[in-house]
Amino acid sequence: MMFFVRIGSVLAWLGLALGVFFLGMGFWLGFSLPTDDPEAMTQAQAFYDRRYGATTGEMVQRGFYLFLGSVILGILSQIARRT
């Protein structure tokens, strides 16, 4: 098996794990936001932005794109493995 196919497969698995982690973290933090107080919600989002580098919506979006890109990379590495 070629070196790049193996690297592609490893990167696909790592990206898939990170994508699921970011999706779960974004949803978990998003559902724990205080929705009854808009000021507290704004402060919590600002805290998440400082601490994690993204708001909860951005975390979910990054996780989804990473998950989708990893699935595509995994499919391509499987195709390359068979040829």
N, C-alpha and C positions, 0 to 999 in steps of 0.2 A: 504494500500500500504506500502511496506517495506521502511525502512529508507534509505537504500543504493540505491534503485531505484530512490527515490526522489533526492538524492544527485547526482546521475549519470545524471539525467535529467537537473538539475541546472548547473552542470559542463559542460554538452554538450552545453547548450545555452550560457554560458559565453565564452567557447572556440570558439564557432561559431562566436560570436560578436567580440572577439579579433582577430580571424583569418581573418575575413573580414576587420577589421581595419588595421592589418599589411599588408594585400594584397593591400588595397587601398593606404596606406601610402607609401609602397615600389614602387608601380607603379607611384604615383603622384610625389614623389621625383625623381624617375628614369627618368621620362619624362621632369622634369625641369632641368636636368643636362645640363651644357654647352657642347654640343657635338662638337662644332667647334674648341675648344681649349683643347688639351689633358692635358696640365698642370693644367688648371682650373678645368677640370673634375676630375683629380687625387686629387686636393685639396678639392673639394666638397665631394668626396667619403670619404676622410680622416676625414673631418668635421662630416659627417653623422656617421662614425664609432665611433668617440669620443662622439658625442652627443647622439646618439640613440643606440650605442652598436653593430651596424651592418651596412654593406653597403646596398645599395638598393636591390641588388640581394639576399643577405641573409635575408632581411626583407620579400621579396616576398616568398622565400623558407620557412621561418618560418611560415608565414601566411598560405601558402598552406598546410603544414603539420598539423598545428593546426586546420584548417578548416576540413581537411580530418579525423583527429582523432576525432574531435567533432561529425562529422556525424556518424562515426562508433560507438562512445559511445552513441549517441542518439538512433541509431537503436537497440543497445543492451539493453538499458534501456526500450525501447518500447516492446521488446521481453520479458524482465523480468516482465514488468507490466502486460502482458497478461497471464502469467502462474501462 
